[in-house]
Amino acid sequence: MKANKVEKENGDIELTGKVIKKKFAEGSKSEHNAVYLETHEATYQLRRLGGNPFADPELNKLVGKKINATGVIKGMLFIAKNLTEIK
């Protein structure tokens, strides 16, 4: 069985999971719909390196799909360097 979280030699993390959309900071001034990567272990807010943190059309295309992503984790935020849809 493939692990959901794999650490690469360069320090990047590889995650496998489903891309979902849900509210971020519900009930606050910062409330907005955000894209997340839901794995078996945790759910991370998902951003592309260099992408718009509030509205990224490339991430929106992946909502509902299973992906492999490589990047870095900052708290509960996953900053993706590479995203690959699993078909």
Secondary structure, DSSP 4 states (H G I P E B T S, - for coil): ---SEEE-TTS-EEEEEEEEEEEESTTSTT-EEEEEEE-SS-EEEEEETTS-SS--HHHHTTTT-EEEEEEEEETTEEEEEEEEE--
